[in-house]
Amino acid sequence: MTFLTSEEGGRRTPARQGYRPQFYYDGHDWDAAHTYIGTDEVLPGQTVRAYLSFLSPDLQVGRINPGLEFLIREGSRTVARGRVLQVLELEKSAERVKSYRR
């Protein structure tokens, strides 16, 4: 994903490990915690690869696939754009969440 510069309306400060903005696609916002690969923080304007962990993975199964383009938002403000490269353990995470809810 690529974070917008502050001039483009993005963040003014770095995003750090554990950042939890909204992952926006298909007209909906979803909470997802970020784990950046190879760095602890991302400056505005930088591109980074990241693992995103959804707080509601059970609602994402069958909806997120490689190639999906998404936005990262803070409220209604877009702060980054990205594309899903790979989906890892979504079904396993979804089953774990379902078992907690029983």
SETOR-886631 format. One line per field, with one value per atom (N, C-alpha, C): residue number from 0; residue in one letter; atom name; y, z, x. Coordinates in steps of 0.1 Angstrom, whole numbers, plus 2048, in hexadecimal, padded with zeros to 3 digits. Each point is the difference from the previous one (the first is absolute). Layout:
N
seq: (NUM,...)
type: (A,...)
atom: (CA,...)
v: (Y,...)
w: (Z,...)
u: (X,...)
***
This chain:
102
seq: (0,0,0,1,1,1,2,2,2,3,3,3,4,4,4,5,5,5,6,6,6,7,7,7,8,8,8,9,9,9,10,10,10,11,11,11,12,12,12,13,13,13,14,14,14,15,15,15,16,16,16,17,17,17,18,18,18,19,19,19,20,20,20,21,21,21,22,22,22,23,23,23,24,24,24,25,25,25,26,26,26,27,27,27,28,28,28,29,29,29,30,30,30,31,31,31,32,32,32,33,33,33,34,34,34,35,35,35,36,36,36,37,37,37,38,38,38,39,39,39,40,40,40,41,41,41,42,42,42,43,43,43,44,44,44,45,45,45,46,46,46,47,47,47,48,48,48,49,49,49,50,50,50,51,51,51,52,52,52,53,53,53,54,54,54,55,55,55,56,56,56,57,57,57,58,58,58,59,59,59,60,60,60,61,61,61,62,62,62,63,63,63,64,64,64,65,65,65,66,66,66,67,67,67,68,68,68,69,69,69,70,70,70,71,71,71,72,72,72,73,73,73,74,74,74,75,75,75,76,76,76,77,77,77,78,78,78,79,79,79,80,80,80,81,81,81,82,82,82,83,83,83,84,84,84,85,85,85,86,86,86,87,87,87,88,88,88,89,89,89,90,90,90,91,91,91,92,92,92,93,93,93,94,94,94,95,95,95,96,96,96,97,97,97,98,98,98,99,99,99,100,100,100,101,101,101)
type: (M,M,M,T,T,T,F,F,F,L,L,L,T,T,T,S,S,S,E,E,E,E,E,E,G,G,G,G,G,G,R,R,R,R,R,R,T,T,T,P,P,P,A,A,A,R,R,R,Q,Q,Q,G,G,G,Y,Y,Y,R,R,R,P,P,P,Q,Q,Q,F,F,F,Y,Y,Y,Y,Y,Y,D,D,D,G,G,G,H,H,H,D,D,D,W,W,W,D,D,D,A,A,A,A,A,A,H,H,H,T,T,T,Y,Y,Y,I,I,I,G,G,G,T,T,T,D,D,D,E,E,E,V,V,V,L,L,L,P,P,P,G,G,G,Q,Q,Q,T,T,T,V,V,V,R,R,R,A,A,A,Y,Y,Y,L,L,L,S,S,S,F,F,F,L,L,L,S,S,S,P,P,P,D,D,D,L,L,L,Q,Q,Q,V,V,V,G,G,G,R,R,R,I,I,I,N,N,N,P,P,P,G,G,G,L,L,L,E,E,E,F,F,F,L,L,L,I,I,I,R,R,R,E,E,E,G,G,G,S,S,S,R,R,R,T,T,T,V,V,V,A,A,A,R,R,R,G,G,G,R,R,R,V,V,V,L,L,L,Q,Q,Q,V,V,V,L,L,L,E,E,E,L,L,L,E,E,E,K,K,K,S,S,S,A,A,A,E,E,E,R,R,R,V,V,V,K,K,K,S,S,S,Y,Y,Y,R,R,R,R,R,R)
atom: (N,CA,C,N,CA,C,N,CA,C,N,CA,C,N,CA,C,N,CA,C,N,CA,C,N,CA,C,N,CA,C,N,CA,C,N,CA,C,N,CA,C,N,CA,C,N,CA,C,N,CA,C,N,CA,C,N,CA,C,N,CA,C,N,CA,C,N,CA,C,N,CA,C,N,CA,C,N,CA,C,N,CA,C,N,CA,C,N,CA,C,N,CA,C,N,CA,C,N,CA,C,N,CA,C,N,CA,C,N,CA,C,N,CA,C,N,CA,C,N,CA,C,N,CA,C,N,CA,C,N,CA,C,N,CA,C,N,CA,C,N,CA,C,N,CA,C,N,CA,C,N,CA,C,N,CA,C,N,CA,C,N,CA,C,N,CA,C,N,CA,C,N,CA,C,N,CA,C,N,CA,C,N,CA,C,N,CA,C,N,CA,C,N,CA,C,N,CA,C,N,CA,C,N,CA,C,N,CA,C,N,CA,C,N,CA,C,N,CA,C,N,CA,C,N,CA,C,N,CA,C,N,CA,C,N,CA,C,N,CA,C,N,CA,C,N,CA,C,N,CA,C,N,CA,C,N,CA,C,N,CA,C,N,CA,C,N,CA,C,N,CA,C,N,CA,C,N,CA,C,N,CA,C,N,CA,C,N,CA,C,N,CA,C,N,CA,C,N,CA,C,N,CA,C,N,CA,C,N,CA,C,N,CA,C,N,CA,C,N,CA,C,N,CA,C,N,CA,C,N,CA,C,N,CA,C,N,CA,C,N,CA,C,N,CA,C,N,CA,C,N,CA,C,N,CA,C)
v: (7F4,80C,80C,80B,80D,80A,806,80A,80E,807,80D,80A,80A,80A,809,809,809,80A,803,809,7FA,7F3,7F8,7FE,804,7FE,7F5,7FA,7F4,805,7F6,803,80A,807,809,7F9,7F5,7F8,7F2,7F9,7F2,7F7,7F5,7F6,7F5,7FB,7F6,7F3,7F6,7F2,800,7F8,800,80A,809,80B,7F9,806,7F9,80A,804,808,7F7,805,7F8,7FC,7F3,7FA,802,807,804,7F9,7F8,7FB,7FD,7FF,7FC,808,80D,809,7FF,7F8,7FE,802,805,801,7F4,7FA,7F5,803,7FD,802,7F5,805,7F6,806,7F8,804,7FD,80A,7FF,7FA,7F8,7FB,803,809,803,7F7,7FD,7F6,808,7FD,806,80E,805,80D,802,808,803,80B,809,80B,804,806,804,80F,808,80E,803,80C,804,800,7FB,7FF,7F3,7F8,7F3,7F5,7F6,7F3,7F5,7F8,7F5,7F3,7F5,7F3,7FE,7FB,7FE,7F4,7FA,7F7,807,7FE,806,7F5,803,7F6,806,7FA,805,7FD,809,7FE,7F8,7FF,7F8,7F7,7F7,7F8,7F7,7FC,7F8,807,80D,808,803,7FC,803,7F4,7F4,7F4,800,7FD,801,80D,80B,80D,806,7FB,806,7F6,804,7F8,808,7F8,807,809,80C,80A,80A,7FE,809,80D,80B,80D,806,807,805,80D,807,80C,7FE,808,800,80E,800,80C,803,80C,805,808,7F9,806,801,80B,801,805,802,805,7F4,800,7F5,804,7F7,802,7F7,7F5,7F7,7F9,7FA,7F8,7F3,7F5,7F4,7F5,7F5,7F5,7F3,7F7,7F3,7F8,7FB,7F7,7F2,7FD,7F2,800,7F5,7FF,7F4,803,7F6,7FD,7F4,7FB,807,805,807,7F7,7F4,7F6,7FB,7FE,7FB,80A,80D,80B,801,7FE,801,7F5,7F4,7F5,802,806,803,80A,80A,80B,7F9,7F8,7F9,7F8,7F9,7F8,808,80C,809,805,802,805,7F6,7F3,7F6,800)
w: (800,800,800,7FB,7FF,808,80A,808,7F8,801,7F9,808,7F9,807,807,809,807,7F6,7F5,7F6,7F8,7FF,7F9,809,80D,80A,809,7FF,809,80E,807,80E,800,80B,802,808,806,809,7FB,804,7FB,806,7F9,805,806,80C,806,801,803,802,809,7FD,808,7FC,7F7,7FB,7FC,804,7FE,7F9,7F4,7F8,7FA,7F7,7FA,7F2,7FD,7F3,7F8,7F5,7F9,7F2,7FE,7F3,7FE,7F4,7FD,808,802,807,80F,806,80F,806,80C,809,809,802,809,808,80D,808,7FD,7FE,7FE,806,808,806,7F6,800,7F6,807,7F9,803,7F4,801,7F4,7FF,7F4,7FD,7FE,808,7FF,806,806,807,80B,809,80B,7FE,7F6,7FD,7F1,7FB,7F2,800,7F9,7FE,7F5,801,7F5,7F3,7F6,7F3,7FD,80A,7FF,7FC,7F9,7FD,808,805,809,7FD,803,800,80F,802,80D,801,80C,804,806,7FC,807,806,80D,808,803,7FA,802,80D,806,80D,7FE,7F3,7FD,7F4,801,7F4,7FB,808,7FC,7F6,800,7F6,7F3,800,7F4,7F7,805,7F8,7F3,7F5,7F3,7FA,807,7FB,7FD,806,7FE,7F8,7F5,7F7,7FB,7FC,7FA,7F4,7FF,7F6,805,80B,805,803,7FB,803,80C,809,80C,804,809,806,80F,806,80E,804,80A,804,80F,803,80E,7FF,805,7FE,7F1,7FB,7F1,7F8,807,7F9,7FC,7F3,7FA,803,806,804,7F8,7FA,7F8,7F6,7F6,7F6,7FE,7FD,7FF,7F8,7FF,7F8,808,801,807,7F7,806,7F8,803,80D,804,80C,801,80C,808,80D,808,80C,803,80C,803,7F6,803,805,7F9,805,80E,803,80D,80B,7FD,809,802,7F5,800,809,7FF,808,80F,803,80E,805,7F9,804,803,7F7,801,80D,803,80C,80D,800,80B,803,7F5,800,805,800,804,80E)
u: (808,7F8,809,7FA,808,7F8,807,7FA,801,7F5,7FF,809,805,808,7F6,805,7F6,7FA,808,7FB,7F4,800,7F6,7F4,801,7F5,802,80C,804,804,806,805,80B,802,80C,80B,7FC,809,802,80A,802,7F5,7FD,7F7,80A,7FC,809,7F9,809,7FB,7F3,7F6,7F4,7F6,803,7F7,7F3,7F4,7F3,7F7,802,7F7,7F5,7F8,7F6,805,7FE,803,7F3,800,7F4,7FF,7F6,7FE,7F1,7FB,7F2,7F6,804,7F6,7FF,80A,7FF,80E,800,80C,801,80C,803,80C,800,80C,80A,80D,80A,80D,807,80D,80B,809,80C,80C,807,80E,808,809,808,80C,804,80A,80D,80A,80D,802,7F6,801,7F5,803,7F7,7F6,804,7F7,801,7F6,7FF,7FD,808,7FE,7F6,7FA,7F7,808,7FA,806,807,803,807,7F6,806,7FA,805,7F7,804,7F8,806,7F8,7FC,7F4,7FB,7F7,7FF,7F6,7F5,7F4,7F4,7F8,7FD,7F8,7F2,7F6,7F2,7FB,7F9,7F9,7F3,7FB,7F5,803,80A,804,7F4,7F7,7F5,7F7,800,7F8,808,80C,808,802,7FD,802,7F8,807,7F9,7FF,804,7FF,80D,80B,80D,808,806,808,80C,80A,80C,7FB,806,7FC,7F6,7F9,7F6,807,7FB,806,7F8,806,7FA,806,7F9,804,803,808,802,7FB,7F7,7F9,800,801,7FE,7F3,7F5,7F3,7FD,7FC,7FD,80D,80B,80C,809,803,809,80E,808,80D,80A,7FB,808,7F8,806,7FA,808,7FA,807,7F9,807,7FB,803,7F7,802,809,80B,809,7FE,7FC,7FE,7F7,7F7,7F8,805,803,806,7F8,7FC,7F9,7F3,7F9,7F4,7F5,7FF,7F6,803,80D,804,7FC,803,7FD,7F0,7F9,7F1,7FB,805,7FB,803,80C,804,7F6,7FD,7F6,7F2,7FC,7F3,7FF,80B,800,800,805,7FF,7F2,7F9,7F2,7F6,803,7F7,7FD)
***
